[in-house]
Structure formats: C-alpha cells, structure tokens
Amino acid sequence: MSALAPNAVNLSSLVGWVRAGWQTFLQAWGLSAAYAGIFAVLGFMQFFAVVTAGLSPLVVAIAGGFMLIGPALLCGFFNVSDHLERGEQVSVGHFFAGFRLAPPALWVVALVEMFLFLIWLTDAGVVYGLYFGVTKDMGLPEFFAGLAGEGDTWPYLFFSGLMGTLLAFIIYTTSAFAVPLLFYRRANLAGAVSASVRAVFSSFPAMLGWAVVLSVAMFAAMLLLLPLFPVVFPVLAYASRHAYREVFPE
C-alpha cells in the first residue's frame, strides 16, 4: 500500500471545517445531540462522584481525559455523516453502527487511547496526593477558594496539566487522521499512524491551531457549560471529518 501524501492546509482552513461541521450537525441536530448527550451524562456522573468524594480538583483531570479517548468515539459521527452526504435518512442506530463498521486496527487505536487515559488518571491521582494528601477534603468551595489563589490548587493544575498536554499531543498527532483513515480502510495501522504524523507536522501551524480549538472548546463545554456539550462535541466531530477530507481527499 503506497504512502498517503497529506495536502497542506493553513489556519484559514479551520473556519471552513467548523462551518462545515455546523452545517452537518444541523442536518441531524436532534439525533447528534442525543447521542452526544450520552457522554455528557456519563461525564456528569464522573464529576459528581469525585466532587462528592471530596476530590474536586480531579474534575479537571477527568475532563482532560476525555480528550484522550475522544478520537475513538468518532466512528458513529463518520457513519452518520456519510449517510447524510448521500441524502439518506439517519437514526440513532447509525451512530452505533459506525462502531460495528470499524476495522480491528481501529480498535487497537481505541485500546491504546484507553491505556493512556488510565495512565493520565493515575498520574493525576499521584500528583493530587502529593499536593493535597489522601485525607484532605476538597469539595467545590475549597476548590474554588484554591482557584482564587489559596493553597496548592494552581501548582497541581499546572503540573498535572503538563502531563496531560504531553499525552494529548501524542494521541492527537498519531490519531487525528489515523482514525478516519482506518475507518475508511485507506491504510493499515502503521500506515495510518505515520500518515497522521506527517499530516500534523507538514502543516504544523494549522494543526496546532486545530488542536487548540478542539481543546478549548471541549474543556469549556465540559467544565463551564456542560449543557452545551451535546452541541459542541458533534459539531467538532463532523468538523474533524471535513478536516480529514481536505487533508486526505479520496
């Protein structure tokens, strides 16, 4: 299988990707929001669990962890987008059918992402213990007080954030385009990963900008405006497919 050559893109491309993602979302906004709402509910349950356990700073770690496993959840959106592009009707079942269509190599990527997610949570827990101990109760009032400048909250967020950023960049570089390339069976695992890395570094300013857009939008939706998550996640998922189609046109 010949090596895939990525097209060069620039920062102006990002606007087109988001606009196209929004247009795709509008074609099936109810179903897309309902499907993404499943992950919003799961996220809320995790947030509630750590807050009630007095481990509020770990909310940020959980939100960051979603960035590590998010690429593996795109299959459903890819499948729905394909049907919409052909002018076909879609249902919730089409989201789940996307996972059945995923080749084994894509599940390998998902397992690697899950493994790195567990590493991230473990490291965040270790750093949490170093800064706050294992007995200190950190409810939301204490957490917000820490954000106001009291205690070790900011140092904890800084050092745990450094680790999370490194893991997120590794996953972004290796899977941003590997996931769609594998889903559409245009490359094997090694070829898809290497093509993804080439695509990121061949248009690094644009790809770094896209990574920032994804990170900021997802963090804002999860930590500040969780009710908007069922909109933000599908729009970015569809936008990612449009990004793939521009970088690796068929």
N, C-alpha and C positions, 0 to 999 in steps of 0.2 A: 504494500500500500504506500503510494507516494506521500511525501510530507505535504501537509497543508500549509499554504502560504497565506498569512493573515493580511488583510487590507489595512493600510494605515488610516487612522482616524484622528480627529483633533477635538479640542474642548467644545467646539460648537456642535459636535455630533450629539453631545449629551442632551441638549434641549430637544432634539428630534426624537431621541429614544424615549424620553419621558412623555413627550406629546403623543407618540405612537402607543406607548403603554397605556396612557389615559384613554385614548380612543378605543383600544381593545377592551379595556375594563368596562367602558360604557356599553359595549355590546352585550355584556353578560354581567352587569354590575351586581345584581342580586345574588346570583349563584357564586360569583367570585368572592363577594363579601361574606357570604355564609360559610364557604369553605375556609377562608382565612380566619373567620371568627372562631373556628375550632381551635386554632393555635393561639388565638387571643385568650380564650377561656383557659387553655392549658397553662399559658403564661401567667394569667392572673392567679390561678391556683398555686403555682410555684411561688409567686410573690407573696401571697397570703400566708403560705406555710413558713417562709423564712422570717417574715415580719412578726408573726405570732410566736415564733420560736425565739424572738429577741436577736435575730441575726440580720437586721435590716440592711447593712452595707452589702450583703451578698445579693441584694436585688440587682445591683449594677452588674455583678458577675453573671447572673442568670440572663439578663438582657444581652450582655455581650456574647454569651454562649450561643444565643440564637443565631448570631452572625456566622458561627462556625458550622452549624448544621443546616442553615437556610438553603444553601445551594442544592442540597439533596431533596428538598421539598418542591422543586420547580417542575418536576415531571408532569404533575397534574395541570399546571398552567400551560405548559407547552402543548399538551394534548388538546386542551380546550381551545387554545389559540389556533391550532391547526384546523380544527373543525369550523371555527368562526371564519377563518380565512377562506374556506371553501363554501361559505354561505350556509352551513348546516346548523341545525338546532343542537343545543347542548343541554346537558343536565348535570346534576351533581355527580352522577356516576362517571362522567367523562374525566373528572378530576382524579378519581381513584383508579380509573382505567389507565391513566398515564403511568402509574407505578407498575402495573402489570406489563406494560409495553417496554419498560426499562430493561436493557440487557444486563447480564451478570456483572459486567465490568463496572456499570454504574452503581450497582450495589456495593462493590468493593470501595468505590469512592465514598459512598454513604457511610460505610463502616469505619473508614479512616477518619472521616469528619466526626463521627460519634466518639471515636477513641480520643481525638484531640479535644473534643468537648469535655470529656471526662477528665483529661489532664488539666484543662483550664479550670474546671470546678475544684479539682483537688488542690491545684496551686493557689487559687483564690482563697480556699479554706485555710491553707497553711499560712498565707500572708495575713489573713484575718486573725488567726490565732496569735501570730507574732505581735500584732498591733493591739488587739483587744483582749487577748486571753480567751479562755474557754468558759469562764463563768460570768463575764460581764454581760448584762442585758442591754442590748442595743435596739430598742424599739424605734419607731419613727420619730418621736420627739428628740431622742438622743442623736439619731442620725441627722436630723435637720439642724440640731444645735452644732453638730460637728461640721456640717457644710457651712455654717455661719462663722467657722473659724476656731471652734473649741475642740481640743483633743487631737487624735491622730487620724481623723477621717480622710482628710485630703492626702496625707502621705500614703495611706492604704490604697486609696483610689488611684494614685499616681503609679505606684509600683505594680499593683495588680493590673492596671491598665496597660503598662508596658508589656507585660507578658501576654495579655490578651491581644494586643495590637500585633505582636510578632506572629502569634498563631493565626490570627485572622488574615494577615498578609500572605502567609504561606498557603492557606486554603484558597484565598481569593486568586492568587497567582496561578495555582495549579488546577483550580476547578471552575473558574469563571466561564471559560469556554469549553473546558473538558466535558462538563455535564451536558450541554446541548449537543456537542459533537458525538458523545456516546449515545445519547438518547436517539439521535437521528442516524446512528450507526454509520458515521462517516470516518471513524477511526477506531483502532483498538485502544486499550487503556494507556499504553505507553505513548502512542502517537497522539492521543487526545490531550494528555497532560503536557507533553512537550509543545504541542501547538498552542495550548493555552498560555504557557510561559512565554513563548515567542510573541504572541499577540499582546500580552501585557507590556513587555519590555520594548517592543517595536513602536508602540505609541504610548510611552510611559506617562507623559503629562495628562493625556486624556483618560487613561486607565486609572491613574491615581485620583484624578478628579471624580471619576465614576465611583471609585471605592469610597471616597469621602461622601458623595451624595447618598450612596447606599447606607453607610454607617450612620450619618447624621439623621437621615430620615427615619431609619429603623429605630435608633435609640430614642429619638423624640417621640415616635409613635408608641413605643413600649413603656418608656419611663414617664413621659409627661402627658401624653394624650392617647392612652390605651384604646378608647373607643374608636379612634381613627385608624387603628392597626388593620382592621378588615378592609380598609380602602388603600392604605399606603402599601401594604405587602403585595396585593395583586397588581397594582399599578407598576411597582418596581419589578415584579416577576415578569410581567408582559414586556416591560421595557428592556429587560435583560435578554429576552428572546429577540427583540428587534436589534439590540446591540450585536448579538451573535450573527444575525442575518446580514448585517452590514460588514462585520469583520470577516466572516467566512460565508460569502454568498454561495448559494448552491448552483 
